[in-house]
Amino acid sequence: MGNLNLLSEMGEVLAGKDGFNAVMIRAFRVLAREYGLLRGGVLLQKGELKQLEMAVAYRLPPKARHLQQWLHQFRAENILDEAIQLRQGILRVAESTNAETSWFFCQPIVTEEKKVTGVLSLELASVLPPDEKNTREVFRVIGSMVAQALIVNQLVEDATQRILNEDENLRAELSERYDFSHIIGNSGRMRQVYEQLAQISCTNTTVLISGETGTGKELVAQALHINSPRAAKPFIKVNCGVLVESLVEAELFGYERGAFTGANERKAGRFELAEGGTLLLDEIGELSLSVQAKLLRVLQTREFERVGGTQVLKADVRIIAATNRNLEQEIKAGRFRADLYYRLNIFPIIIPALRERRDDIPTLAEHFLQKCLRLRAGEARRISTPAMELLIGYDWPGNVRELQNTIERAVVIADGQLIQHYHLPPAIQTAQPIKNHISGNLFAAVERYEQELLCDALREARGNRNQAAKALGISERVLSYKVKKYEIDCTQFK
């Protein structure tokens, strides 16, 4: 084969996408065919001392002792060092132990920046000396190809590692965000929810999550998926309330090309996209009766067809439905199918409204405050006692989502390290605090101010009475007396 054809073939081989080791083995096979290659290797410089280490070996014994013996012959002839220093191919006859003669050839691997990154070491079988000038020129080009293959391989490895790191970070973020322990709240109502989640998460049972808007139904659904056997598979969400009536069926089940005007190609529906994973049907109470009937069929048979298609597809999907409506009342009103309700309501979970778990408001408010401080610059570090009491006394029609938005707003507009009651929205400022205030005289105002100071100090000290007493300049015994007098629960500040 002529040099041009050989180099063309080597270029195609070394441009392969199977990884550096695989393409080098194929390249060595080409050299074995053309040059009678007996053994070969790619040695790369590693570490600060740039010591040569074998990266790819061809027809070399797997035992390290034999490999070192082979490399010792190159070092004995000083071929490796000479090739690196001169940055050119070095050809030497090997010591012959039989009738046949072999040749050692070392070609430095030089990058475009003229940096030597390694050496291509070859043992060629030949009874006559090869054409040294021609051999050097051919292997100089091959060495450049190997250097380029190394660069591409490193870029691919770096990109792959970044993707893996990002994927791992994403999984860690999802696990942290949606793990049951990160659903905030320790009230009695929330403890019941935790118990239900622990019971059902490891199963494939259909779940119906009910609760007002903003209570965290999607958060609970995601937590169920992350902690289920389907965690590695897709979690697909579809908000039934925002889909156009005429397109709901196509969105859920997909459609074939030409099924309707504008259907220029086949499209997979949400059931197909969620294959093997979990499908969240949010605001399921918004579906029309006709779509409810088709959804019921899928839940019963686990089969469906795309719109405009006849092929029956299997649905290996766990269904989690969520709604802010009272579906039992919707059934009585004729807006929801009773048979679909019973199919969905296998395991119901009711998320309490925020006003039904006021004990969780301080913990949630502190959580959102710390989250805001991590994400954006702001001076506010604490929530004053009067502001906290207003938060606790407010009814929160928007539930947890409204509380989060309120804290974010307060952090932005607060002009100091303390969020005061006047930093809250007007609707909350006019709410009646949950505690009954003593009013009317100076003594009552002093007691009120004393309670605020005590609560602020305890909140800053995370409930530690000793630290709070030091901050106030009083003894722990006096602080304990005041805490008892005003019936302050220190555990709420931990």
C-alpha positions, 0 to 999 in steps of 0.5 A: 500500500502506498504511503498516501493510502496508508496515511488515509487509512490511519487517519480514518482509524484514529478518528474513530469514536470508540475511545483512544485504546480501541482506535490505537489497537486498530491502528497497530493492526494496520501497522502490523499488516504494512510494516510487520509490527511485532509489538507496540505501545503508546507511552504517555508522560504522567505527573509533574516528573513526566515519567513515561507510563504505558497507556496502550499495549499491543501484542505485549505480555500482560505481566508487568515483568515482561513489559518492563523487559521489553521497554528496557531494550528501548532504554538500553539503546537510549532510544526513548530519551533521544526521540523526546529530546530531538523530537523526531523518530529514531530507528535502531536495529534490535539485538537479535537472539535468532536468525531474524532481525527486528528494528526498534522505532520511537516516534515522539507524540508532539502536539500542535503547541510543540509539546511532547506528550508521549512516545509511540514505541514499535518493534518492526520485523524485517530482514532488511533495514527499512527505508529510514527516511521514508519510515521517519516521514510516515511515522511523523505524520502518524505521530501527529494523528495520534496526538490529535486523537489524544486531544479529542479523547481528552475533550470527550472524557472531560465533557463526559465527566462534566455531564456525569458531575452535572447529572450527579449534582442534579440527582443530589439536588433533587434528592435533597429537595424532594426527600421526605425529610426536606418537606418542611413541617413538624405539626401533627397534620404533617407527621400524618403525611410523612407516615403516609409517604413512608407507607406508599413510596416503595410501591407502584400504587396509584395515589391521589393527592388533595389540597388547596393551591400552594400547599405543595402537592407537586413537591409531595408527588416528586418526593414519592417518585424520587423515593420509589423503585422508579426513581431512575426513570422519567417523572413527567408532569402535566397540568390538566388545567392549562391544556386546551380541551381539544388537545388534552387527548393528544397531549396525554396519548400522543398523535400520528402524523396527519391525525389533525391539521398541523400534525405534521409528524408523529408525537409521543404523548405524556404516557409514552414519555413517562414509560417506566416512571411516574406520571403526575396528572395535576389538577385532574379535576379539570378534565372533561368527561370524555377525556376522563372516560379514555383515561379510565380505560388506560388505568384499567387496561394499561393500554392506549392508542395515539390520536389517529392511530390504531397501534395499541401501546402498553403503559408501564407508568405509575399514576399520581393524580393531584387536585385542589377540588373536592372530587366527591362534590364534583361527582355529585355535581356530575362533573367527575366520573365516580368510576375514575375517582375510585380508580384514582383514590386507591391511596389518598393523601390530603395536604393540610392548608397552612392555616391548619398547621400554624405551628409550622409557620415559624419553621417555614418562614425561617427556611425561606429566609435562609434560602433567600439569603443564599440566593440573593444579597440582603441585609435581613437576617431575622424576623422580628417577633411582631412580624412573626406573630402576624405571619402566624395569625394570617390565614394564608389563602395562597398557602406555603407558596404565598408565605415563600413569596412574602418572605422573598418580598420582605428580604428585598425591601427590608432596610436592616438586619431585622424583618419588621411587621411593616415590611410585610404586605398590607393584607398581613399587617392588618391581620389579627396576631394569633396571640391576645395582646395585653393593652391599655397601660404602660405595664402591658407595653413593657411586658410586650416589649420584654416578650419580643426581646426574649423571643428575638434572643432565643431565635438568634440562639436557636433556642439555647437558653444559656446563649440567649441569657448572655445576649440579653445580659441576664442570668439563665435563671432569670431568663427561665423565669421569664420564659415560664411567665410568658409561656414561651416554647423554646423548642420552636426556635431550634 
